[in-house]
Amino acid sequence: MQPQLSCFFKHILISSIMLVRPVPFVRIDGDFSDEENMTALLQSLKKAGYGGIAPIPIADGKDESSTAPAFASDGYFGAYELLLKKAQKLD
């Protein structure tokens, strides 16, 4: 009975490893409402084997790498929603 139990746990462990993929924090500088750039970013992360992302589209607003649309504006939340929908479609 011991070998069967061992095989069962080995199967569970191997199966679990295949299901777990990294989900990195991704700092998004610049205009994240640019659909083409965001699609390219998401596709490259998926191709690299990431299981998802935790997008962080915030920057200080003092130079060209600042987040656009402005943080917490209606445009910001609209672009963020679009980013999440695109990520879901790639899954």
N, CA, C and O atoms as a GROMACS GRO file, in nm:
protein
  364
    1MET      N    1   0.081  -0.120   0.000
    1MET     CA    2   0.000   0.000   0.000
    1MET      C    3   0.086   0.126   0.000
    1MET      O    4   0.045   0.228  -0.056
    2GLN      N    5   0.199   0.121   0.059
    2GLN     CA    6   0.290   0.235   0.063
    2GLN      C    7   0.333   0.281  -0.077
    2GLN      O    8   0.330   0.402  -0.102
    3PRO      N    9   0.372   0.193  -0.171
    3PRO     CA   10   0.410   0.238  -0.305
    3PRO      C   11   0.296   0.309  -0.378
    3PRO      O   12   0.321   0.406  -0.451
    4GLN      N   13   0.172   0.263  -0.361
    4GLN     CA   14   0.059   0.329  -0.427
    4GLN      C   15   0.041   0.471  -0.375
    4GLN      O   16   0.018   0.563  -0.453
    5LEU      N   17   0.052   0.488  -0.245
    5LEU     CA   18   0.037   0.620  -0.184
    5LEU      C   19   0.148   0.712  -0.233
    5LEU      O   20   0.124   0.829  -0.262
    6SER      N   21   0.269   0.658  -0.242
    6SER     CA   22   0.382   0.735  -0.291
    6SER      C   23   0.360   0.781  -0.434
    6SER      O   24   0.388   0.896  -0.468
    7CYS      N   25   0.310   0.693  -0.519
    7CYS     CA   26   0.283   0.728  -0.659
    7CYS      C   27   0.174   0.834  -0.668
    7CYS      O   28   0.181   0.924  -0.751
    8PHE      N   29   0.073   0.823  -0.581
    8PHE     CA   30  -0.035   0.921  -0.579
    8PHE      C   31   0.020   1.060  -0.548
    8PHE      O   32  -0.011   1.156  -0.619
    9PHE      N   33   0.101   1.071  -0.442
    9PHE     CA   34   0.156   1.201  -0.406
    9PHE      C   35   0.253   1.254  -0.511
    9PHE      O   36   0.259   1.374  -0.535
   10LYS      N   37   0.327   1.166  -0.574
   10LYS     CA   38   0.418   1.207  -0.680
   10LYS      C   39   0.338   1.264  -0.797
   10LYS      O   40   0.378   1.365  -0.855
   11HIS      N   41   0.228   1.201  -0.832
   11HIS     CA   42   0.142   1.250  -0.940
   11HIS      C   43   0.084   1.388  -0.905
   11HIS      O   44   0.083   1.478  -0.989
   12ILE      N   45   0.037   1.404  -0.782
   12ILE     CA   46  -0.018   1.533  -0.737
   12ILE      C   47   0.089   1.642  -0.743
   12ILE      O   48   0.062   1.752  -0.790
   13LEU      N   49   0.208   1.611  -0.697
   13LEU     CA   50   0.316   1.708  -0.696
   13LEU      C   51   0.353   1.750  -0.838
   13LEU      O   52   0.367   1.870  -0.865
   14ILE      N   53   0.370   1.656  -0.927
   14ILE     CA   54   0.406   1.686  -1.064
   14ILE      C   55   0.294   1.766  -1.132
   14ILE      O   56   0.322   1.862  -1.204
   15SER      N   57   0.170   1.729  -1.110
   15SER     CA   58   0.057   1.801  -1.169
   15SER      C   59   0.051   1.943  -1.117
   15SER      O   60   0.024   2.036  -1.194
   16SER      N   61   0.076   1.963  -0.989
   16SER     CA   62   0.071   2.096  -0.929
   16SER      C   63   0.180   2.186  -0.985
   16SER      O   64   0.155   2.305  -1.008
   17ILE      N   65   0.296   2.133  -1.006
   17ILE     CA   66   0.406   2.213  -1.059
   17ILE      C   67   0.369   2.267  -1.196
   17ILE      O   68   0.404   2.381  -1.229
   18MET      N   69   0.302   2.190  -1.275
   18MET     CA   70   0.265   2.233  -1.410
   18MET      C   71   0.158   2.342  -1.406
   18MET      O   72   0.147   2.420  -1.502
   19LEU      N   73   0.080   2.350  -1.299
   19LEU     CA   74  -0.027   2.449  -1.290
   19LEU      C   75   0.020   2.582  -1.233
   19LEU      O   76  -0.045   2.684  -1.255
   20VAL      N   77   0.128   2.582  -1.161
   20VAL     CA   78   0.176   2.703  -1.096
   20VAL      C   79   0.271   2.777  -1.189
   20VAL      O   80   0.373   2.724  -1.232
   21ARG      N   81   0.234   2.901  -1.220
   21ARG     CA   82   0.320   2.984  -1.305
   21ARG      C   83   0.337   3.119  -1.236
   21ARG      O   84   0.247   3.161  -1.163
   22PRO      N   85   0.447   3.187  -1.255
   22PRO     CA   86   0.470   3.314  -1.187
   22PRO      C   87   0.373   3.424  -1.232
   22PRO      O   88   0.328   3.426  -1.346
   23VAL      N   89   0.342   3.513  -1.138
   23VAL     CA   90   0.258   3.630  -1.166
   23VAL      C   91   0.335   3.752  -1.115
   23VAL      O   92   0.323   3.788  -0.997
   24PRO      N   93   0.413   3.816  -1.202
   24PRO     CA   94   0.499   3.926  -1.157
   24PRO      C   95   0.424   4.059  -1.146
   24PRO      O   96   0.321   4.079  -1.210
   25PHE      N   97   0.478   4.148  -1.065
   25PHE     CA   98   0.434   4.287  -1.068
   25PHE      C   99   0.493   4.348  -1.193
   25PHE      O  100   0.612   4.331  -1.220
   26VAL      N  101   0.414   4.419  -1.270
   26VAL     CA  102   0.462   4.482  -1.393
   26VAL      C  103   0.436   4.631  -1.382
   26VAL      O  104   0.320   4.674  -1.386
   27ARG      N  105   0.541   4.710  -1.370
   27ARG     CA  106   0.527   4.855  -1.365
   27ARG      C  107   0.512   4.906  -1.507
   27ARG      O  108   0.598   4.882  -1.592
   28ILE      N  109   0.405   4.975  -1.532
   28ILE     CA  110   0.376   5.024  -1.666
   28ILE      C  111   0.396   5.175  -1.668
   28ILE      O  112   0.315   5.250  -1.612
   29ASP      N  113   0.504   5.219  -1.731
   29ASP     CA  114   0.530   5.362  -1.747
   29ASP      C  115   0.481   5.406  -1.883
   29ASP      O  116   0.476   5.326  -1.977
   30GLY      N  117   0.445   5.530  -1.895
   30GLY     CA  118   0.401   5.582  -2.022
   30GLY      C  119   0.251   5.567  -2.042
   30GLY      O  120   0.176   5.553  -1.945
   31ASP      N  121   0.210   5.569  -2.165
   31ASP     CA  122   0.067   5.566  -2.199
   31ASP      C  123   0.018   5.422  -2.206
   31ASP      O  124   0.043   5.352  -2.305
   32PHE      N  125  -0.051   5.378  -2.103
   32PHE     CA  126  -0.098   5.240  -2.104
   32PHE      C  127  -0.235   5.228  -2.169
   32PHE      O  128  -0.295   5.120  -2.167
   33SER      N  129  -0.286   5.334  -2.224
   33SER     CA  130  -0.409   5.324  -2.303
   33SER      C  131  -0.377   5.288  -2.448
   33SER      O  132  -0.468   5.267  -2.528
   34ASP      N  133  -0.247   5.282  -2.482
   34ASP     CA  134  -0.204   5.243  -2.616
   34ASP      C  135  -0.225   5.093  -2.633
   34ASP      O  136  -0.145   5.012  -2.585
   35GLU      N  137  -0.333   5.056  -2.701
   35GLU     CA  138  -0.372   4.915  -2.712
   35GLU      C  139  -0.265   4.828  -2.776
   35GLU      O  140  -0.243   4.715  -2.733
   36GLU      N  141  -0.200   4.880  -2.877
   36GLU     CA  142  -0.097   4.801  -2.947
   36GLU      C  143   0.018   4.765  -2.854
   36GLU      O  144   0.062   4.650  -2.851
   37ASN      N  145   0.067   4.863  -2.779
   37ASN     CA  146   0.178   4.836  -2.686
   37ASN      C  147   0.136   4.742  -2.574
   37ASN      O  148   0.213   4.653  -2.536
   38MET      N  149   0.016   4.759  -2.520
   38MET     CA  150  -0.029   4.674  -2.411
   38MET      C  151  -0.052   4.530  -2.459
   38MET      O  152  -0.022   4.435  -2.387
   39THR      N  153  -0.105   4.514  -2.580
   39THR     CA  154  -0.124   4.381  -2.636
   39THR      C  155   0.011   4.312  -2.655
   39THR      O  156   0.026   4.194  -2.623
   40ALA      N  157   0.109   4.386  -2.707
   40ALA     CA  158   0.243   4.330  -2.726
   40ALA      C  159   0.305   4.290  -2.592
   40ALA      O  160   0.367   4.185  -2.581
   41LEU      N  161   0.287   4.374  -2.489
   41LEU     CA  162   0.340   4.343  -2.357
   41LEU      C  163   0.277   4.215  -2.303
   41LEU      O  164   0.347   4.126  -2.256
   42LEU      N  165   0.146   4.207  -2.309
   42LEU     CA  166   0.076   4.090  -2.256
   42LEU      C  167   0.113   3.963  -2.332
   42LEU      O  168   0.133   3.857  -2.271
   43GLN      N  169   0.124   3.972  -2.463
   43GLN     CA  170   0.161   3.854  -2.543
   43GLN      C  171   0.303   3.808  -2.511
   43GLN      O  172   0.329   3.688  -2.504
   44SER      N  173   0.395   3.902  -2.492
   44SER     CA  174   0.533   3.863  -2.461
   44SER      C  175   0.541   3.797  -2.324
   44SER      O  176   0.618   3.703  -2.305
   45LEU      N  177   0.463   3.847  -2.227
   45LEU     CA  178   0.463   3.785  -2.095
   45LEU      C  179   0.402   3.646  -2.099
   45LEU      O  180   0.450   3.555  -2.031
   46LYS      N  181   0.296   3.629  -2.177
   46LYS     CA  182   0.235   3.497  -2.189
   46LYS      C  183   0.332   3.400  -2.256
   46LYS      O  184   0.347   3.286  -2.212
   47LYS      N  185   0.399   3.445  -2.361
   47LYS     CA  186   0.495   3.360  -2.432
   47LYS      C  187   0.610   3.318  -2.341
   47LYS      O  188   0.666   3.210  -2.355
   48ALA      N  189   0.646   3.406  -2.246
   48ALA     CA  190   0.754   3.376  -2.152
   48ALA      C  191   0.711   3.279  -2.043
   48ALA      O  192   0.793   3.234  -1.963
   49GLY      N  193   0.581   3.247  -2.039
   49GLY     CA  194   0.533   3.147  -1.943
   49GLY      C  195   0.471   3.202  -1.817
   49GLY      O  196   0.442   3.126  -1.724
   50TYR      N  197   0.449   3.332  -1.812
   50TYR     CA  198   0.386   3.390  -1.693
   50TYR      C  199   0.239   3.352  -1.688
   50TYR      O  200   0.172   3.342  -1.791
   51GLY      N  201   0.190   3.331  -1.567
   51GLY     CA  202   0.050   3.292  -1.547
   51GLY      C  203  -0.043   3.410  -1.540
   51GLY      O  204  -0.165   3.392  -1.536
   52GLY      N  205   0.010   3.529  -1.537
   52GLY     CA  206  -0.069   3.652  -1.528
   52GLY      C  207   0.022   3.765  -1.490
   52GLY      O  208   0.144   3.749  -1.484
   53ILE      N  209  -0.036   3.881  -1.463
   53ILE     CA  210   0.043   3.994  -1.417
   53ILE      C  211  -0.033   4.068  -1.308
   53ILE      O  212  -0.155   4.055  -1.295
   54ALA      N  213   0.040   4.143  -1.231
   54ALA     CA  214  -0.018   4.238  -1.137
   54ALA      C  215   0.025   4.375  -1.188
   54ALA      O  216   0.131   4.425  -1.150
   55PRO      N  217  -0.057   4.437  -1.274
   55PRO     CA  218  -0.016   4.564  -1.337
   55PRO      C  219  -0.012   4.679  -1.238
   55PRO      O  220  -0.102   4.694  -1.155
   56ILE      N  221   0.092   4.758  -1.247
   56ILE     CA  222   0.108   4.875  -1.161
   56ILE      C  223   0.134   4.995  -1.253
   56ILE      O  224   0.249   5.034  -1.271
   57PRO      N  225   0.029   5.054  -1.311
   57PRO     CA  226   0.049   5.167  -1.402
   57PRO      C  227   0.051   5.301  -1.328
   57PRO      O  228  -0.041   5.381  -1.339
   58ILE      N  229   0.158   5.323  -1.251
   58ILE     CA  230   0.170   5.452  -1.181
   58ILE      C  231   0.312   5.505  -1.194
   58ILE      O  232   0.409   5.431  -1.176
   59ALA      N  233   0.322   5.629  -1.225
   59ALA     CA  234   0.450   5.698  -1.230
   59ALA      C  235   0.424   5.843  -1.188
   59ALA      O  236   0.308   5.886  -1.183
   60ASP      N  237   0.528   5.917  -1.158
   60ASP     CA  238   0.513   6.046  -1.091
   60ASP      C  239   0.457   6.163  -1.172
   60ASP      O  240   0.414   6.261  -1.112
   61GLY      N  241   0.457   6.157  -1.302
   61GLY     CA  242   0.402   6.268  -1.382
   61GLY      C  243   0.500   6.380  -1.410
   61GLY      O  244   0.458   6.488  -1.450
   62LYS      N  245   0.629   6.356  -1.391
   62LYS     CA  246   0.728   6.462  -1.408
   62LYS      C  247   0.805   6.454  -1.539
   62LYS      O  248   0.883   6.544  -1.570
   63ASP      N  249   0.787   6.348  -1.617
   63ASP     CA  250   0.859   6.336  -1.743
   63ASP      C  251   0.779   6.251  -1.842
   63ASP      O  252   0.665   6.215  -1.816
   64GLU      N  253   0.841   6.220  -1.955
   64GLU     CA  254   0.770   6.147  -2.062
   64GLU      C  255   0.737   6.003  -2.025
   64GLU      O  256   0.656   5.940  -2.093
   65SER      N  257   0.798   5.948  -1.920
   65SER     CA  258   0.766   5.811  -1.879
   65SER      C  259   0.648   5.808  -1.782
   65SER      O  260   0.614   5.702  -1.730
   66SER      N  261   0.588   5.922  -1.757
   66SER     CA  262   0.476   5.930  -1.663
   66SER      C  263   0.358   5.851  -1.714
   66SER      O  264   0.338   5.836  -1.834
   67THR      N  265   0.280   5.802  -1.620
   67THR     CA  266   0.161   5.726  -1.656
   67THR      C  267   0.059   5.818  -1.724
   67THR      O  268   0.033   5.929  -1.679
   68ALA      N  269   0.004   5.769  -1.831
   68ALA     CA  270  -0.106   5.838  -1.900
   68ALA      C  271  -0.208   5.732  -1.932
   68ALA      O  272  -0.170   5.621  -1.969
   69PRO      N  273  -0.332   5.761  -1.919
   69PRO     CA  274  -0.396   5.881  -1.868
   69PRO      C  275  -0.360   5.906  -1.721
   69PRO      O  276  -0.308   5.818  -1.653
   70ALA      N  277  -0.390   6.027  -1.674
   70ALA     CA  278  -0.355   6.067  -1.538
   70ALA      C  279  -0.412   5.969  -1.435
   70ALA      O  280  -0.526   5.922  -1.447
   71PHE      N  281  -0.333   5.941  -1.333
   71PHE     CA  282  -0.371   5.847  -1.229
   71PHE      C  283  -0.506   5.886  -1.168
   71PHE      O  284  -0.530   6.002  -1.134
   72ALA      N  285  -0.595   5.785  -1.154
   72ALA     CA  286  -0.727   5.796  -1.092
   72ALA      C  287  -0.828   5.878  -1.173
   72ALA      O  288  -0.936   5.910  -1.122
   73SER      N  289  -0.795   5.912  -1.297
   73SER     CA  290  -0.891   5.982  -1.382
   73SER      C  291  -0.985   5.879  -1.446
   73SER      O  292  -0.960   5.759  -1.438
   74ASP      N  293  -1.093   5.927  -1.508
   74ASP     CA  294  -1.184   5.835  -1.578
   74ASP      C  295  -1.110   5.760  -1.689
   74ASP      O  296  -1.133   5.640  -1.709
   75GLY      N  297  -1.022   5.829  -1.760
   75GLY     CA  298  -0.944   5.766  -1.865
   75GLY      C  299  -0.853   5.658  -1.812
   75GLY      O  300  -0.834   5.554  -1.875
   76TYR      N  301  -0.797   5.682  -1.694
   76TYR     CA  302  -0.708   5.585  -1.629
   76TYR      C  303  -0.785   5.455  -1.602
   76TYR      O  304  -0.739   5.346  -1.636
   77PHE      N  305  -0.903   5.469  -1.539
   77PHE     CA  306  -0.980   5.350  -1.505
   77PHE      C  307  -1.031   5.278  -1.629
   77PHE      O  308  -1.041   5.156  -1.630
   78GLY      N  309  -1.064   5.353  -1.734
   78GLY     CA  310  -1.106   5.292  -1.860
   78GLY      C  311  -0.992   5.212  -1.923
   78GLY      O  312  -1.013   5.100  -1.970
   79ALA      N  313  -0.873   5.271  -1.925
   79ALA     CA  314  -0.756   5.202  -1.983
   79ALA      C  315  -0.719   5.080  -1.899
   79ALA      O  316  -0.680   4.977  -1.954
   80TYR      N  317  -0.730   5.092  -1.768
   80TYR     CA  318  -0.699   4.980  -1.679
   80TYR      C  319  -0.797   4.865  -1.703
   80TYR      O  320  -0.757   4.748  -1.707
   81GLU      N  321  -0.924   4.898  -1.718
   81GLU     CA  322  -1.026   4.796  -1.747
   81GLU      C  323  -0.996   4.727  -1.880
   81GLU      O  324  -1.006   4.604  -1.890
   82LEU      N  325  -0.959   4.805  -1.981
   82LEU     CA  326  -0.925   4.747  -2.112
   82LEU      C  327  -0.804   4.654  -2.100
   82LEU      O  328  -0.803   4.546  -2.161
   83LEU      N  329  -0.704   4.694  -2.023
   83LEU     CA  330  -0.585   4.610  -2.001
   83LEU      C  331  -0.624   4.477  -1.938
   83LEU      O  332  -0.577   4.372  -1.981
   84LEU      N  333  -0.710   4.481  -1.839
   84LEU     CA  334  -0.753   4.357  -1.773
   84LEU      C  335  -0.834   4.268  -1.867
   84LEU      O  336  -0.818   4.146  -1.865
   85LYS      N  337  -0.919   4.328  -1.949
   85LYS     CA  338  -0.997   4.249  -2.045
   85LYS      C  339  -0.908   4.183  -2.149
   85LYS      O  340  -0.930   4.068  -2.186
   86LYS      N  341  -0.806   4.256  -2.195
   86LYS     CA  342  -0.712   4.198  -2.291
   86LYS      C  343  -0.637   4.082  -2.228
   86LYS      O  344  -0.614   3.980  -2.293
   87ALA      N  345  -0.599   4.096  -2.103
   87ALA     CA  346  -0.527   3.990  -2.034
   87ALA      C  347  -0.617   3.865  -2.021
   87ALA      O  348  -0.570   3.753  -2.037
   88GLN      N  349  -0.744   3.885  -1.992
   88GLN     CA  350  -0.836   3.773  -1.980
   88GLN      C  351  -0.852   3.700  -2.113
   88GLN      O  352  -0.861   3.577  -2.115
   89LYS      N  353  -0.855   3.774  -2.223
   89LYS     CA  354  -0.872   3.711  -2.355
   89LYS      C  355  -0.753   3.625  -2.392
   89LYS      O  356  -0.768   3.527  -2.465
   90LEU      N  357  -0.636   3.660  -2.343
   90LEU     CA  358  -0.516   3.581  -2.375
   90LEU      C  359  -0.511   3.450  -2.299
   90LEU      O  360  -0.437   3.359  -2.336
   91ASP      N  361  -0.589   3.440  -2.193
   91ASP     CA  362  -0.583   3.321  -2.108
   91ASP      C  363  -0.646   3.201  -2.172
   91ASP      O  364  -0.648   3.093  -2.112
   0.00000   0.00000   0.00000
